[in-house]
Amino acid sequence: MIYSLLADVVLLLHALFILFVGPGGLLLFRWPRLALLHVPSICWAVWISFSGSVCPLTPLEQWLRQLSGQISYSGSFTARYIEPVIYPAGLTQQMQWGIGAFVLLLNALVYLCLFRSWCRSNNHLK
């Protein structure tokens, strides 16, 4: 039971990380210093996507599921609603490149808006 719960926790952390990397950049409008954590997270996510690597959270979650005796993810909320987002069927290297490019573009736009906002607010101080 505990391994199953830990596997679900890892899966939820994985989903939260993905949300933080993508639209999480919008949090920087409220907490700009969060960029110190956000930029390395973007770099990691883009590297995973472009290199075709697997995030270490994936095998950790799978190992915990094996320890719990689970063969599949059937029956749980995380298996039904979160897993298809994190582990889409038929994920190819080209799709991973597209995801990486989307993450870069989305966050470049967020940081551009933040930079413009910062410049405008500093110009008003002069």
MOPAC internal coordinates of N, CA, C and O (Angstrom, degrees):
PM7 1SCF
backbone

  N    0.0000 0     0.00 0     0.00 0    0    0    0
  C    1.4573 1     0.00 0     0.00 0    1    0    0
  C    1.5361 1   111.68 1     0.00 0    2    1    0
  O    1.2310 1   120.89 1   137.10 1    3    2    1
  N    1.3391 1   115.90 1   -42.90 1    3    2    1
  C    1.4633 1   118.94 1  -177.01 1    5    3    2
  C    1.5233 1   110.49 1   -66.21 1    6    5    3
  O    1.2310 1   119.75 1   143.32 1    7    6    5
  N    1.3469 1   118.08 1   -36.68 1    7    6    5
  C    1.4613 1   120.21 1   179.56 1    9    7    6
  C    1.5257 1   111.40 1   -67.12 1   10    9    7
  O    1.2310 1   120.95 1   143.32 1   11   10    9
  N    1.3085 1   115.78 1   -36.68 1   11   10    9
  C    1.4605 1   120.22 1   176.89 1   13   11   10
  C    1.5283 1   110.52 1   -64.16 1   14   13   11
  O    1.2310 1   120.60 1   136.76 1   15   14   13
  N    1.3148 1   116.46 1   -43.24 1   15   14   13
  C    1.4570 1   121.36 1   178.02 1   17   15   14
  C    1.5310 1   110.42 1   -63.98 1   18   17   15
  O    1.2310 1   120.14 1   136.07 1   19   18   17
  N    1.3311 1   117.34 1   -43.93 1   19   18   17
  C    1.4651 1   120.85 1   178.20 1   21   19   18
  C    1.5307 1   111.28 1   -62.48 1   22   21   19
  O    1.2310 1   120.59 1   141.07 1   23   22   21
  N    1.3370 1   116.48 1   -38.93 1   23   22   21
  C    1.4665 1   120.08 1   177.51 1   25   23   22
  C    1.5239 1   110.50 1   -62.78 1   26   25   23
  O    1.2310 1   120.31 1   139.29 1   27   26   25
  N    1.3248 1   117.01 1   -40.71 1   27   26   25
  C    1.4703 1   120.57 1   177.28 1   29   27   26
  C    1.5308 1   111.07 1   -65.08 1   30   29   27
  O    1.2310 1   120.57 1   141.17 1   31   30   29
  N    1.3229 1   116.52 1   -38.83 1   31   30   29
  C    1.4676 1   120.52 1   178.21 1   33   31   30
  C    1.5330 1   110.14 1   -63.28 1   34   33   31
  O    1.2310 1   120.52 1   135.28 1   35   34   33
  N    1.3354 1   116.61 1   -44.72 1   35   34   33
  C    1.4648 1   120.44 1   178.45 1   37   35   34
  C    1.5209 1   110.04 1   -60.84 1   38   37   35
  O    1.2310 1   120.44 1   136.60 1   39   38   37
  N    1.3222 1   116.76 1   -43.40 1   39   38   37
  C    1.4602 1   121.10 1   179.41 1   41   39   38
  C    1.5314 1   111.14 1   -62.22 1   42   41   39
  O    1.2310 1   120.38 1   137.42 1   43   42   41
  N    1.3131 1   116.88 1   -42.58 1   43   42   41
  C    1.4684 1   120.31 1   178.31 1   45   43   42
  C    1.5301 1   111.11 1   -66.01 1   46   45   43
  O    1.2310 1   120.20 1   139.33 1   47   46   45
  N    1.3289 1   117.23 1   -40.67 1   47   46   45
  C    1.4655 1   120.33 1   176.55 1   49   47   46
  C    1.5268 1   110.73 1   -61.75 1   50   49   47
  O    1.2310 1   120.92 1   140.76 1   51   50   49
  N    1.3264 1   115.84 1   -39.24 1   51   50   49
  C    1.4627 1   121.02 1   177.71 1   53   51   50
  C    1.5243 1   110.15 1   -61.64 1   54   53   51
  O    1.2310 1   120.71 1   135.57 1   55   54   53
  N    1.3200 1   116.25 1   -44.43 1   55   54   53
  C    1.4698 1   120.80 1   179.51 1   57   55   54
  C    1.5364 1   110.50 1   -65.16 1   58   57   55
  O    1.2310 1   120.27 1   138.40 1   59   58   57
  N    1.3137 1   117.09 1   -41.60 1   59   58   57
  C    1.4663 1   120.30 1   178.56 1   61   59   58
  C    1.5239 1   111.26 1   -64.49 1   62   61   59
  O    1.2310 1   120.45 1   142.24 1   63   62   61
  N    1.3239 1   116.74 1   -37.76 1   63   62   61
  C    1.4623 1   120.30 1   177.10 1   65   63   62
  C    1.5285 1   110.04 1   -62.56 1   66   65   63
  O    1.2310 1   120.61 1   136.14 1   67   66   65
  N    1.3162 1   116.43 1   -43.86 1   67   66   65
  C    1.4646 1   120.77 1   179.09 1   69   67   66
  C    1.5281 1   110.30 1   -61.56 1   70   69   67
  O    1.2310 1   120.17 1   137.09 1   71   70   69
  N    1.3159 1   117.27 1   -42.91 1   71   70   69
  C    1.4664 1   120.51 1   177.46 1   73   71   70
  C    1.5292 1   111.11 1   -64.92 1   74   73   71
  O    1.2310 1   120.57 1   142.75 1   75   74   73
  N    1.3164 1   116.51 1   -37.25 1   75   74   73
  C    1.4622 1   120.01 1   179.07 1   77   75   74
  C    1.5228 1   111.04 1   -66.31 1   78   77   75
  O    1.2310 1   120.26 1   140.05 1   79   78   77
  N    1.3196 1   117.11 1   -39.95 1   79   78   77
  C    1.4677 1   120.85 1  -178.85 1   81   79   78
  C    1.5214 1   110.56 1   -68.86 1   82   81   79
  O    1.2310 1   120.02 1   135.49 1   83   82   81
  N    1.3037 1   117.57 1   -44.51 1   83   82   81
  C    1.4619 1   120.47 1  -177.01 1   85   83   82
  C    1.5122 1   111.94 1   -76.20 1   86   85   83
  O    1.2310 1   120.23 1    82.00 1   87   86   85
  N    1.3136 1   117.17 1   -98.00 1   87   86   85
  C    1.4623 1   119.30 1  -177.04 1   89   87   86
  C    1.5258 1   113.64 1   -73.04 1   90   89   87
  O    1.2310 1   120.10 1   174.04 1   91   90   89
  N    1.3264 1   117.42 1    -5.96 1   91   90   89
  C    1.4616 1   120.37 1   179.55 1   93   91   90
  C    1.5145 1   113.64 1   -62.36 1   94   93   91
  O    1.2310 1   120.40 1   159.57 1   95   94   93
  N    1.3186 1   116.84 1   -20.43 1   95   94   93
  C    1.4556 1   120.07 1   177.09 1   97   95   94
  C    1.5143 1   112.08 1   -59.41 1   98   97   95
  O    1.2310 1   120.55 1   156.02 1   99   98   97
  N    1.3042 1   116.56 1   -23.98 1   99   98   97
  C    1.4672 1   120.16 1   178.34 1  101   99   98
  C    1.5288 1   111.51 1   -65.75 1  102  101   99
  O    1.2310 1   120.03 1   157.25 1  103  102  101
  N    1.3279 1   117.54 1   -22.75 1  103  102  101
  C    1.4612 1   121.06 1   176.77 1  105  103  102
  C    1.5293 1   111.70 1   -63.53 1  106  105  103
  O    1.2310 1   120.82 1   158.79 1  107  106  105
  N    1.3192 1   116.05 1   -21.21 1  107  106  105
  C    1.4583 1   120.42 1  -178.12 1  109  107  106
  C    1.5268 1   112.20 1   -67.80 1  110  109  107
  O    1.2310 1   120.25 1   157.88 1  111  110  109
  N    1.3146 1   117.13 1   -22.12 1  111  110  109
  C    1.4634 1   119.52 1   176.09 1  113  111  110
  C    1.5242 1   110.18 1   -64.84 1  114  113  111
  O    1.2310 1   120.75 1   148.79 1  115  114  113
  N    1.3110 1   116.18 1   -31.21 1  115  114  113
  C    1.4707 1   121.46 1   178.85 1  117  115  114
  C    1.5217 1   111.65 1   -91.57 1  118  117  115
  O    1.2310 1   120.37 1   138.09 1  119  118  117
  N    1.3389 1   116.90 1   -41.91 1  119  118  117
  C    1.4618 1   122.93 1  -176.98 1  121  119  118
  C    1.5226 1   110.16 1  -127.08 1  122  121  119
  O    1.2310 1   119.65 1   -98.08 1  123  122  121
  N    1.3251 1   118.28 1    81.92 1  123  122  121
  C    1.4674 1   121.90 1  -174.80 1  125  123  122
  C    1.5279 1   114.36 1   -58.24 1  126  125  123
  O    1.2310 1   119.99 1   148.37 1  127  126  125
  N    1.3244 1   117.62 1   -31.63 1  127  126  125
  C    1.4657 1   119.55 1  -178.96 1  129  127  126
  C    1.5237 1   112.77 1   -69.19 1  130  129  127
  O    1.2310 1   120.62 1   167.16 1  131  130  129
  N    1.3031 1   116.42 1   -12.84 1  131  130  129
  C    1.4576 1   120.44 1   175.90 1  133  131  130
  C    1.5307 1   111.04 1   -63.11 1  134  133  131
  O    1.2310 1   120.53 1   163.66 1  135  134  133
  N    1.3237 1   116.59 1   -16.34 1  135  134  133
  C    1.4684 1   121.44 1   177.03 1  137  135  134
  C    1.5201 1   111.15 1   -58.81 1  138  137  135
  O    1.2310 1   119.99 1   152.63 1  139  138  137
  N    1.3178 1   117.62 1   -27.37 1  139  138  137
  C    1.4637 1   120.95 1   178.57 1  141  139  138
  C    1.5258 1   111.66 1   -63.37 1  142  141  139
  O    1.2310 1   120.19 1   154.30 1  143  142  141
  N    1.2974 1   117.24 1   -25.70 1  143  142  141
  C    1.4576 1   122.39 1   175.51 1  145  143  142
  C    1.5303 1   111.21 1   -98.86 1  146  145  143
  O    1.2310 1   120.87 1   147.16 1  147  146  145
  N    1.3227 1   115.94 1   -32.84 1  147  146  145
  C    1.4584 1   120.28 1  -175.25 1  149  147  146
  C    1.5224 1   112.61 1   -70.26 1  150  149  147
  O    1.2310 1   119.96 1   135.85 1  151  150  149
  N    1.3273 1   117.68 1   -44.15 1  151  150  149
  C    1.4703 1   120.25 1  -177.94 1  153  151  150
  C    1.5329 1   111.60 1   -60.76 1  154  153  151
  O    1.2310 1   118.77 1   131.65 1  155  154  153
  N    1.3470 1   119.95 1   -48.35 1  155  154  153
  C    1.4734 1   118.13 1   176.67 1  157  155  154
  C    1.5352 1   112.72 1   -62.38 1  158  157  155
  O    1.2310 1   120.49 1   147.69 1  159  158  157
  N    1.3292 1   116.67 1   -32.31 1  159  158  157
  C    1.4629 1   120.00 1   177.88 1  161  159  158
  C    1.5256 1   111.15 1   -65.58 1  162  161  159
  O    1.2310 1   120.74 1   138.72 1  163  162  161
  N    1.3304 1   116.18 1   -41.28 1  163  162  161
  C    1.4631 1   120.42 1   176.47 1  165  163  162
  C    1.5221 1   109.82 1   -61.82 1  166  165  163
  O    1.2310 1   120.86 1   133.53 1  167  166  165
  N    1.3292 1   115.96 1   -46.47 1  167  166  165
  C    1.4738 1   120.32 1  -179.56 1  169  167  166
  C    1.5213 1   110.85 1   -57.98 1  170  169  167
  O    1.2310 1   120.62 1   135.99 1  171  170  169
  N    1.3287 1   116.43 1   -44.01 1  171  170  169
  C    1.4637 1   120.46 1   179.31 1  173  171  170
  C    1.5316 1   110.60 1   -62.63 1  174  173  171
  O    1.2310 1   120.20 1   131.90 1  175  174  173
  N    1.3211 1   117.23 1   -48.10 1  175  174  173
  C    1.4638 1   121.15 1  -177.31 1  177  175  174
  C    1.5263 1   111.33 1   -63.41 1  178  177  175
  O    1.2310 1   120.52 1   138.92 1  179  178  177
  N    1.3181 1   116.60 1   -41.08 1  179  178  177
  C    1.4584 1   120.09 1   179.86 1  181  179  178
  C    1.5272 1   109.97 1   -68.43 1  182  181  179
  O    1.2310 1   120.52 1   139.84 1  183  182  181
  N    1.3298 1   116.62 1   -40.16 1  183  182  181
  C    1.4700 1   119.36 1   177.96 1  185  183  182
  C    1.5286 1   110.62 1   -62.14 1  186  185  183
  O    1.2310 1   120.24 1   135.24 1  187  186  185
  N    1.3286 1   117.15 1   -44.76 1  187  186  185
  C    1.4707 1   120.85 1   177.92 1  189  187  186
  C    1.5270 1   109.82 1   -58.56 1  190  189  187
  O    1.2310 1   120.19 1   135.81 1  191  190  189
  N    1.3306 1   117.25 1   -44.19 1  191  190  189
  C    1.4632 1   120.95 1  -178.48 1  193  191  190
  C    1.5243 1   112.11 1   -67.15 1  194  193  191
  O    1.2310 1   120.44 1   131.49 1  195  194  193
  N    1.3338 1   116.77 1   -48.51 1  195  194  193
  C    1.4626 1   120.03 1  -175.29 1  197  195  194
  C    1.5226 1   112.77 1   -72.86 1  198  197  195
  O    1.2310 1   119.80 1   149.74 1  199  198  197
  N    1.3202 1   117.98 1   -30.26 1  199  198  197
  C    1.4626 1   120.15 1  -178.12 1  201  199  198
  C    1.5270 1   112.22 1   -85.60 1  202  201  199
  O    1.2310 1   120.58 1   167.73 1  203  202  201
  N    1.3153 1   116.49 1   -12.27 1  203  202  201
  C    1.4616 1   119.48 1  -177.50 1  205  203  202
  C    1.5158 1   111.96 1    74.91 1  206  205  203
  O    1.2310 1   120.73 1  -163.84 1  207  206  205
  N    1.3195 1   116.20 1    16.16 1  207  206  205
  C    1.4590 1   120.92 1  -179.09 1  209  207  206
  C    1.5277 1   110.65 1   -78.76 1  210  209  207
  O    1.2310 1   121.71 1    -6.39 1  211  210  209
  N    1.3107 1   114.34 1   173.61 1  211  210  209
  C    1.4592 1   121.10 1   177.44 1  213  211  210
  C    1.5232 1   107.43 1  -113.83 1  214  213  211
  O    1.2310 1   120.57 1   -47.97 1  215  214  213
  N    1.2946 1   116.51 1   132.03 1  215  214  213
  C    1.4577 1   121.26 1   176.62 1  217  215  214
  C    1.5304 1   108.60 1   -60.90 1  218  217  215
  O    1.2310 1   119.48 1   -43.23 1  219  218  217
  N    1.3157 1   118.59 1   136.77 1  219  218  217
  C    1.4735 1   120.78 1  -179.52 1  221  219  218
  C    1.5281 1   113.70 1   -59.91 1  222  221  219
  O    1.2310 1   119.98 1   160.39 1  223  222  221
  N    1.3200 1   117.63 1   -19.61 1  223  222  221
  C    1.4630 1   118.74 1   177.33 1  225  223  222
  C    1.5286 1   111.95 1   -66.90 1  226  225  223
  O    1.2310 1   120.22 1   151.58 1  227  226  225
  N    1.3276 1   117.18 1   -28.42 1  227  226  225
  C    1.4591 1   120.45 1  -178.92 1  229  227  226
  C    1.5304 1   111.72 1   -65.41 1  230  229  227
  O    1.2310 1   119.00 1   124.33 1  231  230  229
  N    1.3465 1   119.51 1   -55.67 1  231  230  229
  C    1.4618 1   117.90 1   178.17 1  233  231  230
  C    1.5316 1   113.23 1   -64.51 1  234  233  231
  O    1.2310 1   119.99 1   149.64 1  235  234  233
  N    1.3310 1   117.63 1   -30.36 1  235  234  233
  C    1.4630 1   119.75 1   176.47 1  237  235  234
  C    1.5172 1   110.42 1   -62.61 1  238  237  235
  O    1.2310 1   120.89 1   133.35 1  239  238  237
  N    1.3082 1   115.91 1   -46.65 1  239  238  237
  C    1.4651 1   119.74 1   179.16 1  241  239  238
  C    1.5293 1   111.05 1   -63.14 1  242  241  239
  O    1.2310 1   120.44 1   137.48 1  243  242  241
  N    1.3306 1   116.76 1   -42.52 1  243  242  241
  C    1.4710 1   120.31 1   179.10 1  245  243  242
  C    1.5236 1   111.54 1   -64.08 1  246  245  243
  O    1.2310 1   120.13 1   139.82 1  247  246  245
  N    1.3192 1   117.35 1   -40.18 1  247  246  245
  C    1.4615 1   121.96 1   178.90 1  249  247  246
  C    1.5302 1   110.11 1   -63.36 1  250  249  247
  O    1.2310 1   120.61 1   135.78 1  251  250  249
  N    1.3265 1   116.44 1   -44.22 1  251  250  249
  C    1.4628 1   119.86 1   178.17 1  253  251  250
  C    1.5220 1   111.24 1   -62.67 1  254  253  251
  O    1.2310 1   120.50 1   142.90 1  255  254  253
  N    1.3262 1   116.64 1   -37.10 1  255  254  253
  C    1.4746 1   119.43 1   177.67 1  257  255  254
  C    1.5284 1   110.41 1   -65.52 1  258  257  255
  O    1.2310 1   120.49 1   140.06 1  259  258  257
  N    1.3271 1   116.67 1   -39.94 1  259  258  257
  C    1.4604 1   119.99 1   177.55 1  261  259  258
  C    1.5331 1   110.49 1   -62.70 1  262  261  259
  O    1.2310 1   120.84 1   136.43 1  263  262  261
  N    1.3320 1   116.00 1   -43.57 1  263  262  261
  C    1.4642 1   119.61 1   178.70 1  265  263  262
  C    1.5207 1   112.30 1   -61.80 1  266  265  263
  O    1.2310 1   120.81 1   150.06 1  267  266  265
  N    1.3221 1   116.06 1   -29.94 1  267  266  265
  C    1.4642 1   119.50 1   179.96 1  269  267  266
  C    1.5219 1   111.95 1   -82.28 1  270  269  267
  O    1.2310 1   120.83 1   172.74 1  271  270  269
  N    1.3395 1   116.01 1    -7.26 1  271  270  269
  C    1.4545 1   119.78 1  -179.98 1  273  271  270
  C    1.5162 1   114.03 1    87.35 1  274  273  271
  O    1.2310 1   120.02 1  -172.62 1  275  274  273
  N    1.3232 1   117.57 1     7.38 1  275  274  273
  C    1.4626 1   120.70 1   179.82 1  277  275  274
  C    1.5229 1   109.51 1   -79.21 1  278  277  275
  O    1.2310 1   121.14 1   -43.09 1  279  278  277
  N    1.3112 1   115.42 1   136.91 1  279  278  277
  C    1.4541 1   120.50 1   175.77 1  281  279  278
  C    1.5202 1   109.93 1   -97.94 1  282  281  279
  O    1.2310 1   121.02 1   142.12 1  283  282  281
  N    1.2975 1   115.65 1   -37.88 1  283  282  281
  C    1.4529 1   120.02 1   178.64 1  285  283  282
  C    1.5223 1   108.69 1  -131.89 1  286  285  283
  O    1.2310 1   121.07 1    -1.13 1  287  286  285
  N    1.3097 1   115.57 1   178.87 1  287  286  285
  C    1.4440 1   120.63 1  -178.82 1  289  287  286
  C    1.5254 1   112.61 1   -97.32 1  290  289  287
  O    1.2310 1   119.90 1  -166.20 1  291  290  289
  N    1.2915 1   117.80 1    13.80 1  291  290  289
  C    1.4601 1   119.68 1  -173.27 1  293  291  290
  C    1.5235 1   111.41 1   -63.79 1  294  293  291
  O    1.2310 1   122.09 1   -35.97 1  295  294  293
  N    1.3226 1   113.61 1   144.03 1  295  294  293
  C    1.4389 1   119.56 1   171.40 1  297  295  294
  C    1.5133 1   117.52 1    96.76 1  298  297  295
  O    1.2310 1   118.96 1   165.90 1  299  298  297
  N    1.3207 1   119.59 1   -14.10 1  299  298  297
  C    1.4602 1   118.18 1  -177.85 1  301  299  298
  C    1.5305 1   110.99 1  -109.52 1  302  301  299
  O    1.2310 1   121.34 1   -21.23 1  303  302  301
  N    1.3038 1   115.04 1   158.77 1  303  302  301
  C    1.4596 1   121.44 1   178.29 1  305  303  302
  C    1.5253 1   110.54 1   -59.78 1  306  305  303
  O    1.2310 1   120.84 1   133.18 1  307  306  305
  N    1.3128 1   116.01 1   -46.82 1  307  306  305
  C    1.4598 1   119.72 1  -177.82 1  309  307  306
  C    1.5196 1   111.58 1   -61.95 1  310  309  307
  O    1.2310 1   120.59 1   139.98 1  311  310  309
  N    1.3266 1   116.49 1   -40.02 1  311  310  309
  C    1.4654 1   119.48 1  -179.91 1  313  311  310
  C    1.5216 1   111.42 1   -65.78 1  314  313  311
  O    1.2310 1   121.06 1   141.45 1  315  314  313
  N    1.2847 1   115.58 1   -38.55 1  315  314  313
  C    1.4617 1   119.36 1  -174.79 1  317  315  314
  C    1.5278 1   113.43 1   -79.09 1  318  317  315
  O    1.2310 1   119.91 1   142.15 1  319  318  317
  N    1.3350 1   117.77 1   -37.85 1  319  318  317
  C    1.4597 1   119.81 1  -170.54 1  321  319  318
  C    1.5315 1   115.26 1  -111.52 1  322  321  319
  O    1.2310 1   120.01 1   150.56 1  323  322  321
  N    1.3204 1   117.58 1   -29.44 1  323  322  321
  C    1.4597 1   119.74 1  -175.58 1  325  323  322
  C    1.5200 1   111.94 1   -96.89 1  326  325  323
  O    1.2310 1   120.27 1   138.56 1  327  326  325
  N    1.3197 1   117.08 1   -41.44 1  327  326  325
  C    1.4617 1   120.26 1  -176.80 1  329  327  326
  C    1.5238 1   114.71 1   -56.11 1  330  329  327
  O    1.2310 1   118.84 1   135.19 1  331  330  329
  N    1.3279 1   119.81 1   -44.81 1  331  330  329
  C    1.4657 1   118.43 1   179.87 1  333  331  330
  C    1.5291 1   113.59 1   -60.02 1  334  333  331
  O    1.2310 1   120.35 1   155.04 1  335  334  333
  N    1.3268 1   116.94 1   -24.96 1  335  334  333
  C    1.4605 1   120.18 1   177.54 1  337  335  334
  C    1.5273 1   110.15 1   -76.21 1  338  337  335
  O    1.2310 1   120.79 1   138.01 1  339  338  337
  N    1.3281 1   116.09 1   -41.99 1  339  338  337
  C    1.4599 1   120.52 1  -177.28 1  341  339  338
  C    1.5186 1   111.61 1   -79.91 1  342  341  339
  O    1.2310 1   120.17 1   140.82 1  343  342  341
  N    1.3122 1   117.29 1   -39.18 1  343  342  341
  C    1.4643 1   121.99 1  -176.94 1  345  343  342
  C    1.5263 1   110.62 1  -121.68 1  346  345  343
  O    1.2310 1   119.24 1  -109.71 1  347  346  345
  N    1.3253 1   119.05 1    70.29 1  347  346  345
  C    1.4688 1   119.28 1  -178.07 1  349  347  346
  C    1.5306 1   111.62 1   -66.14 1  350  349  347
  O    1.2310 1   121.04 1   -34.78 1  351  350  349
  N    1.3108 1   115.62 1   145.22 1  351  350  349
  C    1.4596 1   120.84 1   178.80 1  353  351  350
  C    1.5230 1   109.81 1   -66.96 1  354  353  351
  O    1.2310 1   120.25 1   -41.05 1  355  354  353
  N    1.3094 1   117.12 1   138.95 1  355  354  353
  C    1.4546 1   121.79 1   176.21 1  357  355  354
  C    1.5162 1   114.67 1    74.30 1  358  357  355
  O    1.2310 1   119.74 1  -156.46 1  359  358  357
  N    1.3235 1   118.10 1    23.54 1  359  358  357
  C    1.4587 1   121.35 1   179.93 1  361  359  358
  C    1.5295 1   109.64 1   -63.89 1  362  361  359
  O    1.2310 1   120.39 1   -57.96 1  363  362  361
  N    1.3252 1   116.85 1   122.04 1  363  362  361
  C    1.4637 1   122.06 1  -179.30 1  365  363  362
  C    1.5260 1   110.18 1  -110.10 1  366  365  363
  O    1.2310 1   120.97 1   -11.83 1  367  366  365
  N    1.3284 1   115.74 1   168.17 1  367  366  365
  C    1.4600 1   120.73 1   176.91 1  369  367  366
  C    1.5292 1   110.74 1   -60.59 1  370  369  367
  O    1.2310 1   120.63 1   140.75 1  371  370  369
  N    1.3328 1   116.40 1   -39.25 1  371  370  369
  C    1.4673 1   119.26 1   178.65 1  373  371  370
  C    1.5283 1   111.26 1   -64.47 1  374  373  371
  O    1.2310 1   120.80 1   142.04 1  375  374  373
  N    1.3262 1   116.07 1   -37.96 1  375  374  373
  C    1.4626 1   119.18 1   177.13 1  377  375  374
  C    1.5235 1   110.09 1   -65.76 1  378  377  375
  O    1.2310 1   120.36 1   141.04 1  379  378  377
  N    1.3248 1   116.92 1   -38.96 1  379  378  377
  C    1.4621 1   120.28 1   178.29 1  381  379  378
  C    1.5273 1   110.66 1   -63.54 1  382  381  379
  O    1.2310 1   120.35 1   140.37 1  383  382  381
  N    1.3311 1   116.93 1   -39.63 1  383  382  381
  C    1.4683 1   120.28 1   176.43 1  385  383  382
  C    1.5284 1   110.25 1   -62.39 1  386  385  383
  O    1.2310 1   120.85 1   138.33 1  387  386  385
  N    1.3171 1   115.98 1   -41.67 1  387  386  385
  C    1.4663 1   119.68 1   178.32 1  389  387  386
  C    1.5211 1   111.75 1   -63.37 1  390  389  387
  O    1.2310 1   120.46 1   138.94 1  391  390  389
  N    1.3272 1   116.73 1   -41.06 1  391  390  389
  C    1.4682 1   120.78 1   177.95 1  393  391  390
  C    1.5238 1   109.71 1   -63.32 1  394  393  391
  O    1.2310 1   120.96 1   135.10 1  395  394  393
  N    1.3304 1   115.76 1   -44.90 1  395  394  393
  C    1.4636 1   119.59 1   178.83 1  397  395  394
  C    1.5172 1   112.07 1   -61.15 1  398  397  395
  O    1.2310 1   120.50 1   137.30 1  399  398  397
  N    1.3284 1   116.65 1   -42.70 1  399  398  397
  C    1.4674 1   120.98 1   178.94 1  401  399  398
  C    1.5277 1   110.57 1   -65.03 1  402  401  399
  O    1.2310 1   120.15 1   139.85 1  403  402  401
  N    1.3219 1   117.32 1   -40.15 1  403  402  401
  C    1.4643 1   121.39 1   178.13 1  405  403  402
  C    1.5206 1   110.67 1   -62.62 1  406  405  403
  O    1.2310 1   120.50 1   135.96 1  407  406  405
  N    1.3365 1   116.65 1   -44.04 1  407  406  405
  C    1.4701 1   120.85 1   179.21 1  409  407  406
  C    1.5240 1   109.91 1   -61.25 1  410  409  407
  O    1.2310 1   120.50 1   135.85 1  411  410  409
  N    1.3344 1   116.65 1   -44.15 1  411  410  409
  C    1.4628 1   120.05 1   178.42 1  413  411  410
  C    1.5213 1   111.64 1   -62.16 1  414  413  411
  O    1.2310 1   120.10 1   132.64 1  415  414  413
  N    1.3119 1   117.41 1   -47.36 1  415  414  413
  C    1.4581 1   121.72 1  -178.50 1  417  415  414
  C    1.5274 1   111.47 1   -63.52 1  418  417  415
  O    1.2310 1   120.60 1   131.66 1  419  418  417
  N    1.3138 1   116.45 1   -48.34 1  419  418  417
  C    1.4615 1   120.78 1  -179.98 1  421  419  418
  C    1.5211 1   110.68 1   -57.08 1  422  421  419
  O    1.2310 1   120.66 1   132.41 1  423  422  421
  N    1.3201 1   116.33 1   -47.59 1  423  422  421
  C    1.4551 1   119.38 1  -177.03 1  425  423  422
  C    1.5168 1   112.42 1   -74.47 1  426  425  423
  O    1.2310 1   119.80 1   149.58 1  427  426  425
  N    1.3162 1   117.99 1   -30.42 1  427  426  425
  C    1.4620 1   120.19 1   174.44 1  429  427  426
  C    1.5230 1   109.67 1   -62.33 1  430  429  427
  O    1.2310 1   120.10 1   139.89 1  431  430  429
  N    1.3221 1   117.41 1   -40.11 1  431  430  429
  C    1.4680 1   120.95 1   177.46 1  433  431  430
  C    1.5300 1   111.48 1   -65.10 1  434  433  431
  O    1.2310 1   120.61 1   137.68 1  435  434  433
  N    1.3271 1   116.44 1   -42.32 1  435  434  433
  C    1.4622 1   120.01 1   178.91 1  437  435  434
  C    1.5205 1   110.25 1   -62.22 1  438  437  435
  O    1.2310 1   120.71 1   132.99 1  439  438  437
  N    1.3357 1   116.25 1   -47.01 1  439  438  437
  C    1.4601 1   119.20 1  -178.35 1  441  439  438
  C    1.5268 1   111.56 1   -68.30 1  442  441  439
  O    1.2310 1   119.79 1   146.90 1  443  442  441
  N    1.3106 1   118.00 1   -33.10 1  443  442  441
  C    1.4593 1   121.03 1   175.56 1  445  443  442
  C    1.5315 1   110.33 1   -63.49 1  446  445  443
  O    1.2310 1   120.49 1   134.58 1  447  446  445
  N    1.3177 1   116.67 1   -45.42 1  447  446  445
  C    1.4743 1   120.72 1   177.23 1  449  447  446
  C    1.5280 1   111.12 1   -62.58 1  450  449  447
  O    1.2310 1   120.53 1   138.36 1  451  450  449
  N    1.3311 1   116.60 1   -41.64 1  451  450  449
  C    1.4602 1   119.99 1   177.86 1  453  451  450
  C    1.5216 1   111.03 1   -62.64 1  454  453  451
  O    1.2310 1   120.56 1   136.83 1  455  454  453
  N    1.3126 1   116.54 1   -43.17 1  455  454  453
  C    1.4583 1   121.37 1  -179.47 1  457  455  454
  C    1.5276 1   110.48 1   -63.79 1  458  457  455
  O    1.2310 1   120.45 1   135.52 1  459  458  457
  N    1.3265 1   116.75 1   -44.48 1  459  458  457
  C    1.4649 1   120.33 1   178.80 1  461  459  458
  C    1.5336 1   110.97 1   -62.86 1  462  461  459
  O    1.2310 1   120.88 1   138.92 1  463  462  461
  N    1.3274 1   115.93 1   -41.08 1  463  462  461
  C    1.4620 1   120.56 1   178.14 1  465  463  462
  C    1.5256 1   110.58 1   -63.94 1  466  465  463
  O    1.2310 1   120.41 1   137.28 1  467  466  465
  N    1.2989 1   116.83 1   -42.72 1  467  466  465
  C    1.4597 1   121.56 1   178.63 1  469  467  466
  C    1.5294 1   110.63 1   -63.10 1  470  469  467
  O    1.2310 1   120.51 1   136.75 1  471  470  469
  N    1.3301 1   116.63 1   -43.25 1  471  470  469
  C    1.4718 1   120.47 1   178.80 1  473  471  470
  C    1.5235 1   111.26 1   -62.68 1  474  473  471
  O    1.2310 1   120.34 1   137.02 1  475  474  473
  N    1.3202 1   116.96 1   -42.98 1  475  474  473
  C    1.4590 1   120.77 1   178.98 1  477  475  474
  C    1.5258 1   111.53 1   -62.63 1  478  477  475
  O    1.2310 1   120.78 1   136.64 1  479  478  477
  N    1.3367 1   116.11 1   -43.36 1  479  478  477
  C    1.4738 1   118.83 1  -178.56 1  481  479  478
  C    1.5206 1   110.81 1   -69.06 1  482  481  479
  O    1.2310 1   119.11 1   147.56 1  483  482  481
  N    1.3136 1   119.30 1   -32.44 1  483  482  481
  C    1.4587 1   121.42 1   177.95 1  485  483  482
  C    1.5184 1   111.75 1   -74.55 1  486  485  483
  O    1.2310 1   120.02 1   150.06 1  487  486  485
  N    1.3071 1   117.57 1   -29.94 1  487  486  485
  C    1.4672 1   120.68 1   176.80 1  489  487  486
  C    1.5255 1   111.16 1   -68.56 1  490  489  487
  O    1.2310 1   120.23 1   149.63 1  491  490  489
  N    1.3149 1   117.17 1   -30.37 1  491  490  489
  C    1.4663 1   120.95 1   179.15 1  493  491  490
  C    1.5245 1   111.58 1   -73.86 1  494  493  491
  O    1.2310 1   120.46 1   160.24 1  495  494  493
  N    1.3316 1   116.72 1   -19.76 1  495  494  493
  C    1.4574 1   119.95 1   179.55 1  497  495  494
  C    1.5211 1   112.55 1   -78.10 1  498  497  495
  O    1.2310 1   120.01 1   161.33 1  499  498  497
  N    1.3159 1   117.58 1   -18.67 1  499  498  497
  C    1.4660 1   120.86 1  -176.12 1  501  499  498
  C    1.5044 1   112.32 1   -81.72 1  502  501  499
  O    1.2310 1   120.10 1   180.00 1  503  502  501

